[in-house]
């Protein structure tokens, strides 16, 4: 009797795009698959500068205390405050264009959601496959609340923990669990970036190698949602006021919409303005503003009138 070998399952492949890809092509793939890789965005010198800034923090970060965060995984945050090289990646033109395209249909302004260097160490099992939008529970299945990136600081391989991704899972029910043959792997060279939505199923891979896998996770969300990493504490005003104005706004020192995010400086009677934008904490400007951002109010009013 002749024996035939069982066919090996075909592992889904993520689409790889060139660094000079146009935003329309990128978005077509992202909306279809939920994830993609843009290859070789950062050169060796940029990666070296990033490593010089962040490696001391990575080395000092303890591993996770539960299975989801990873008992052989370290997660290092506050990167806008700690790393000028990270700031440039937060504001990368291609990522900003993708955030505009994916998120602005649901908000007046998007914001930075978290910054985290994820180091998967040898012996770390695969992470539970999940959706990042579950950060807000299961309440946001009707919209896309999040754009995510993982920049490869080291090479990502199947052996060292390349991110598990389930292409085409955007329309799945939250309760569906992927079969092994439905899971692909974000294998990519250092300097490349995985771009994925909050709705795609994914998770950290298992590291069966003898080296660390390091990725820089920078994610973005709607301006009216609570950020996962509290940027006001991770990058307080004394640091934020040294940053460019557009980055200040992205981390949250701006109104999220009309009347979302204002505050009253807690000063003695008559010694300060009553209602101000978060930007006031940085430079004392906007001290005479009304309840909120009048420009955002105008855009909301126009949108309401079109419905």
Secondary structure, 3 states (H helix, E strand, C coil): CCCCCCCCCCCCCCCEECCCCCHHHHHHHHHHHCEEEECCCCCHHHHHHHHHHHHHHHHHCCECCCCCCCCCEEEECCHHHHCHHHHHHHCCHHHHHHHHHHHHHHCCCEEEEEEEEEEECCCCCCCCCECHHHHHCCCCCCCCCEEEEEEECCCECCCCCCCEECCCCCCCCCCCCCCHHHCEECCECCCCEEEEECCCCEECCCCCCCCCEEEEEEEEEECCCCCCCCHHHHCCHHHHCCCCHHHHHHHCCCCCECCECCECCCCCCCCCCCCECCCHHHHCCCCCCCCCCHHHHHHHHHHHHHC
